[in-house]
């Protein structure tokens, strides 16, 4: 099984909304949610060789949103998710989530990598209440519950390992 270190971002705007992307994983099957193919997820992606998680987080922020010069906040969560592919290949994503606060951002998909151009269907700024009541699927699971303390200013002193 391949292990993929991944940096993800909790991008919050001045209205306390979080930026999420609607992702189509196509043929990938998630270990914990086999029905999960199209879902909402935070910006982020793999850590390249020689990169730190923090460097990858800022690079991914620019690639997936066009947002530059953001200050990376603390690493707040860790999460592991396993994807299975029809080829028999499995990938374990070891994700670190970093907090980023932005003011009046304009999001662009202009810098997406070719495979992201087909998997990233749309973006949306979500309020916590919308996530908590939506029938949509979110990654990580139970996003609303994990996000709520952060929106209240309760930032973990050490990263929380999400189940």
ChimeraX attribute file (.defattr): number of C-alpha atoms within 10 A of each C-alpha:
attribute: neighborCount
match mode: 1-to-1
recipient: residues
	/A:1	10
	/A:2	10
	/A:3	12
	/A:4	17
	/A:5	19
	/A:6	23
	/A:7	29
	/A:8	27
	/A:9	28
	/A:10	25
	/A:11	24
	/A:12	21
	/A:13	17
	/A:14	11
	/A:15	12
	/A:16	17
	/A:17	19
	/A:18	22
	/A:19	21
	/A:20	22
	/A:21	21
	/A:22	19
	/A:23	21
	/A:24	18
	/A:25	17
	/A:26	12
	/A:27	12
	/A:28	20
	/A:29	18
	/A:30	19
	/A:31	14
	/A:32	11
	/A:33	13
	/A:34	11
	/A:35	11
	/A:36	17
	/A:37	15
	/A:38	17
	/A:39	17
	/A:40	23
	/A:41	22
	/A:42	22
	/A:43	23
	/A:44	26
	/A:45	23
	/A:46	18
	/A:47	21
	/A:48	13
	/A:49	8
	/A:50	8
	/A:51	12
	/A:52	12
	/A:53	22
	/A:54	19
	/A:55	15
	/A:56	22
	/A:57	27
	/A:58	22
	/A:59	20
	/A:60	24
	/A:61	27
	/A:62	22
	/A:63	21
	/A:64	23
	/A:65	22
	/A:66	17
	/A:67	17
	/A:68	13
	/A:69	9
	/A:70	14
	/A:71	11
	/A:72	18
	/A:73	15
	/A:74	16
	/A:75	23
	/A:76	19
	/A:77	19
	/A:78	19
	/A:79	18
	/A:80	17
	/A:81	16
	/A:82	19
	/A:83	18
	/A:84	17
	/A:85	13
	/A:86	9
	/A:87	8
	/A:88	7
	/A:89	11
	/A:90	18
	/A:91	16
	/A:92	18
	/A:93	19
	/A:94	16
	/A:95	24
	/A:96	24
	/A:97	26
	/A:98	23
	/A:99	19
	/A:100	20
	/A:101	18
	/A:102	17
	/A:103	10
	/A:104	8
	/A:105	15
	/A:106	9
	/A:107	15
	/A:108	14
	/A:109	17
	/A:110	12
	/A:111	15
	/A:112	17
	/A:113	11
	/A:114	8
	/A:115	8
	/A:116	16
	/A:117	13
	/A:118	13
	/A:119	15
	/A:120	20
	/A:121	15
	/A:122	12
	/A:123	20
	/A:124	13
	/A:125	16
	/A:126	16
	/A:127	15
	/A:128	18
	/A:129	11
	/A:130	13
	/A:131	19
	/A:132	15
	/A:133	9
	/A:134	11
	/A:135	8
	/A:136	12
	/A:137	19
	/A:138	21
	/A:139	16
	/A:140	19
	/A:141	15
	/A:142	14
	/A:143	17
	/A:144	19
	/A:145	12
	/A:146	14
	/A:147	17
	/A:148	14
	/A:149	12
	/A:150	15
	/A:151	14
	/A:152	9
	/A:153	8
	/A:154	10
	/A:155	16
	/A:156	13
	/A:157	9
	/A:158	10
	/A:159	16
	/A:160	16
	/A:161	12
	/A:162	13
	/A:163	10
